[in-house]
Amino acid sequence: MGEARQTSEPPVHTTYIVCNQSERRSPIAAICVHSTETLDIPHSADDIRSVRNWFDNPASDASSHIGVDGDGRSEVWVHSPKKAWACLDANPFTCNIEFVGRAAQPKAAWEENQIRMGAAWAAYWCVKYGIPAQLGSVRNINGLCVCSRKGIITHKMVTDAGFGSHTDPGPNFPLTDFIQKVQWYKKNGWYVKRGWVV
């Protein structure tokens, strides 16, 4: 008998908690997607380890909640009740997913297993924190970054609101497909022990 899908436990992952994190004092309202701007190495965990090592270096002044590489491998770096340092003024209200890849890469370079694993994680947080599985938005209100619509946002949306200069995960990231997958996993669940979440 196969493993049943479920929505109460996180998808399959490894854990390596990094030093760059702090207390969260705001409710979680959005899930922000990023690209690491690093090489995605097929069939290797070296890509995700290198990003993790950078986030575990105090000099980087950066981190994220999880990373997902092209093989669909995920690793937790900051537990979601804590604040990761991923998107400046939006850090207090976001859970953050770092996709190993580059903002300039073509759409075909975004791997299906990577998008599915990230979507399962987003669905998990949607269930856990009551976030709608929809496109979210942020606004600059009197110099404060405010989540004006709960849901899934990109780092570029934070930049467009006037905070920082990042453009990830890039114009070719399959955001619509990603959100549709989040909706599917939120409704149907995911596996927590298998290597993949398909």
C-alpha positions as CSV (number, residue, x, y, z in Angstrom):
1,M,0.0,0.0,0.0
2,G,1.4,3.4,-1.0
3,E,2.0,6.4,1.3
4,A,-1.0,8.7,1.6
5,R,-0.8,12.3,0.7
6,Q,-1.3,14.7,3.6
7,T,-1.2,18.4,4.4
8,S,-0.2,18.6,8.1
9,E,3.5,17.7,7.8
10,P,6.1,19.5,5.6
11,P,7.3,17.8,2.3
12,V,10.4,15.6,2.3
13,H,13.5,17.6,3.2
14,T,16.8,17.7,5.0
15,T,17.5,20.3,7.7
16,Y,20.5,22.6,8.3
17,I,19.7,25.6,10.4
18,V,21.8,28.6,9.5
19,C,22.9,31.4,11.9
20,N,21.4,34.3,9.9
21,Q,17.9,34.6,11.4
22,S,15.9,36.5,14.0
23,E,12.7,36.7,15.9
24,R,9.5,37.2,13.9
25,R,7.1,39.8,15.3
26,S,4.5,40.0,12.5
27,P,2.0,37.4,11.3
28,I,2.9,35.5,8.1
29,A,0.9,36.8,5.2
30,A,2.8,35.9,2.1
31,I,5.2,33.4,0.5
32,C,8.0,35.0,-1.4
33,V,9.9,33.2,-4.2
34,H,13.5,33.9,-5.1
35,S,16.3,32.6,-7.3
36,T,19.7,32.0,-5.8
37,E,21.6,33.4,-8.8
38,T,23.9,30.3,-8.6
39,L,24.5,27.3,-10.8
40,D,22.0,24.5,-10.6
41,I,24.2,21.3,-10.7
42,P,22.3,18.3,-12.0
43,H,22.2,15.2,-9.8
44,S,24.3,16.9,-7.0
45,A,23.6,18.4,-3.6
46,D,26.6,20.7,-4.0
47,D,24.5,23.5,-5.3
48,I,22.2,23.7,-2.4
49,R,25.0,23.2,0.1
50,S,26.9,26.2,-1.3
51,V,23.9,28.5,-0.9
52,R,23.4,27.1,2.6
53,N,27.0,27.8,3.5
54,W,26.7,31.4,2.3
55,F,23.5,31.8,4.4
56,D,25.3,30.4,7.4
57,N,28.1,33.0,7.1
58,P,27.3,36.1,9.2
59,A,29.1,38.2,6.6
60,S,26.4,37.5,4.1
61,D,23.7,39.1,6.1
62,A,21.2,36.9,4.2
63,S,19.2,33.7,4.5
64,S,16.0,32.0,3.5
65,H,13.6,29.5,5.0
66,I,14.2,26.8,2.4
67,G,16.1,26.0,-0.7
68,V,15.0,23.8,-3.6
69,D,17.4,22.7,-6.4
70,G,16.7,21.5,-9.9
71,D,16.4,17.8,-8.8
72,G,13.6,18.7,-6.4
73,R,15.8,18.4,-3.3
74,S,14.7,20.7,-0.5
75,E,16.5,21.8,2.6
76,V,15.2,23.8,5.6
77,W,17.6,26.6,6.7
78,V,15.3,28.7,8.9
79,H,12.2,27.4,10.6
80,S,9.1,29.4,9.5
81,P,8.2,30.8,12.9
82,K,11.6,32.7,12.7
83,K,12.4,35.5,10.3
84,A,14.8,34.8,7.5
85,W,16.7,37.6,5.9
86,A,15.6,37.3,2.3
87,C,13.7,40.4,1.1
88,L,14.5,43.4,3.2
89,D,11.3,45.1,4.5
90,A,9.1,42.2,3.6
91,N,11.0,39.8,5.8
92,P,8.7,40.2,8.8
93,F,5.6,38.8,7.0
94,T,7.1,36.3,4.5
95,C,8.1,32.7,4.3
96,N,10.8,32.5,1.6
97,I,11.7,29.8,-1.0
98,E,15.1,30.0,-2.7
99,F,15.1,28.2,-6.1
100,V,18.6,27.3,-7.2
101,G,18.9,29.0,-10.5
102,R,19.2,32.4,-12.1
103,A,16.7,35.2,-12.9
104,A,18.0,35.4,-16.4
105,Q,17.6,31.7,-17.3
106,P,15.1,30.6,-19.9
107,K,11.7,29.1,-18.9
108,A,12.9,25.6,-20.0
109,A,15.7,25.7,-17.4
110,W,13.2,25.7,-14.5
111,E,12.9,22.0,-13.7
112,E,9.5,20.4,-13.1
113,N,10.6,18.6,-10.0
114,Q,12.0,21.9,-8.6
115,I,8.7,23.7,-9.2
116,R,6.6,20.9,-7.7
117,M,8.7,20.7,-4.6
118,G,8.6,24.4,-4.1
119,A,4.8,24.4,-4.7
120,A,4.3,21.6,-2.1
121,W,6.2,23.8,0.4
122,A,4.2,26.8,-0.4
123,A,1.0,24.8,0.0
124,Y,2.2,23.6,3.4
125,W,2.7,27.2,4.5
126,C,-0.7,28.2,3.0
127,V,-2.4,25.5,5.1
128,K,-0.4,26.2,8.2
129,Y,-0.7,30.0,8.2
130,G,-4.1,30.5,6.4
131,I,-2.6,32.1,3.3
132,P,-4.7,31.9,0.2
133,A,-3.0,30.1,-2.7
134,Q,-3.2,33.1,-5.0
135,L,-1.0,35.9,-6.4
136,G,-0.4,38.3,-3.6
137,S,0.8,41.9,-3.6
138,V,2.8,44.4,-1.6
139,R,2.6,48.1,-1.3
140,N,4.7,51.0,0.0
141,I,2.6,52.8,2.5
142,N,4.4,55.8,4.0
143,G,7.8,54.0,3.6
144,L,6.6,50.7,5.1
145,C,6.4,47.5,3.1
146,V,2.9,46.2,3.6
147,C,1.3,43.0,2.3
148,S,-1.8,44.4,0.6
149,R,-3.0,41.0,-0.7
150,K,-2.1,37.8,1.0
151,G,-0.7,35.1,-1.2
152,I,2.4,34.3,-3.3
153,I,4.8,37.1,-4.2
154,T,8.2,37.4,-5.9
155,H,11.3,39.3,-4.7
156,K,10.8,41.6,-7.7
157,M,7.4,42.6,-6.4
158,V,9.1,43.8,-3.2
159,T,11.6,45.8,-5.3
160,D,8.8,47.3,-7.5
161,A,7.2,48.5,-4.3
162,G,10.4,50.5,-3.6
163,F,12.5,48.2,-1.4
164,G,15.8,47.0,-2.8
165,S,16.9,46.2,-6.3
166,H,16.5,42.4,-6.9
167,T,14.6,41.2,-9.9
168,D,14.4,37.5,-9.1
169,P,13.1,34.9,-9.8
170,G,13.1,36.5,-13.3
171,P,10.6,37.0,-16.1
172,N,10.8,33.4,-17.2
173,F,9.9,31.9,-13.9
174,P,6.6,29.9,-14.4
175,L,4.7,31.8,-11.7
176,T,1.2,31.0,-13.0
177,D,2.0,27.3,-13.2
178,F,3.7,27.5,-9.8
179,I,0.5,29.0,-8.2
180,Q,-1.7,26.4,-9.9
181,K,0.5,23.7,-8.5
182,V,0.3,25.3,-5.0
183,Q,-3.5,25.2,-5.3
184,W,-3.4,21.5,-6.3
185,Y,-1.2,20.5,-3.4
186,K,-3.2,22.5,-1.0
187,K,-6.3,20.6,-2.1
188,N,-4.8,17.1,-2.6
189,G,-1.8,17.0,-0.3
190,W,1.8,15.8,-0.8
191,Y,4.1,13.1,0.3
192,V,6.5,13.5,3.2
193,K,8.7,10.5,2.9
194,R,9.3,9.9,-0.8
195,G,12.1,11.5,-2.7
196,W,9.6,13.4,-4.9
197,V,6.3,15.0,-4.3
198,V,4.6,14.2,-7.7
